[in-house]
């Protein structure tokens, strides 16, 4: 008998159109969750009512965190829910509009080491991308560089595919960030700097793309290039540096020297042209494509990182 506690960490917002399909996929798991800990971020529909009725029908414990009454946005909302989740062997972030494949929870359990003495570990998987009617559009890319240098530049792990053990949850809960771009990017930074990342190339989820996604897979090819050029010149600059600076504030004292020095050299690029040139030319920051590699170095050089 497997007595490991499995907790779903869920933040919702006006999810009624798709929540029933998500909940049905939870009920169909080969290893069903023990409980759901959730926070609603100000829904005006019947999302919460649907979840409450489903949990009672399926005899799954449901804890609703009402500590924050105002809207927090997805990043802060998910991290707030996790902070109120209590002890568990396995935690899984969940999005309200996706459909989980039947072995999603079991695959995460098979890849992670759990228990009180287990080192911090984060699991993430590939996605099957579908439209609003669940028609398959393709699959997410397999990350080519999972590392802290990569995490400083981009997030290549998707939150709805993430699972982690208690040791990793304890690391996340050390600090509540104000400048995290998204909760999954913050978790990737933590895992790459202080834990271990396990990536599963087998998709575990039908990742629904539609107009209401907080963050989606996004465009490709020329559309992607044009969007990034526009974002580079018109978008909010220095979001990554604000996130990294806060990350250093929260965890820098427990970094190894190599990780600390690399992060500090990127942050120092904000102080002078000479520092920007050094960081642009010599900091190893791997990304997936040539455009991405040029983009991150351009951002550092022009002080828009």
Secondary structure, 3 states (H helix, E strand, C coil): CCCCCEEEEEEECCCHHHHHHHHHHHHCCCCCCCEEEEEECCCCCCHHHHHHHHHHHHCCEEEECCCCCCCCHHHHHHHHHHHCCCCCCEEEEECCCCEECCCHHHHHHHHCCCCCCCCCEEEEECCEEECCCCCEEEECCCCCCCCHHHHHHCCCCCHHHCEEEHHHHHHHCCCCCCCCCCHHHHHHHHHHHHCEEEEECCCCEEEECCCCCCCCCCCCHHHHHHHHHHHHHHCCCCHHHHHHHHHHHHHHHHCCHHHHHHHHHHHHCCCCHHHHHHHHHHCCCCCCCHHHHHHHHHHHHCCCC
